[in-house]
């Protein structure tokens, strides 16, 4: 019965289909899943953390924004915090 109801529901078309298509890839960047990825309130604190780290060039740290995504209005989405990663996104 629930499948029938789902089949009758109309799908809402995204005003930003290209952006909507890449959102599932960001699930892999969940900061809670990372073992030792620090999270900072602002970009300056994250940048300072990177600057004081002694890391070789191949393991260079990069800034990574943590987004608060508003699924109803993607343009209203904003960066909630900053983290660092050893790999480029």
Secondary structure, DSSP 8 states (H G I E B T S, - for coil): -HHHHHHHS-----TTHHHHHHGGGGGGG-GGG-SS--EESSHHHHHHHHHH----GGG--EEEEEEE--TT-GGG-EEEEEEEESS--
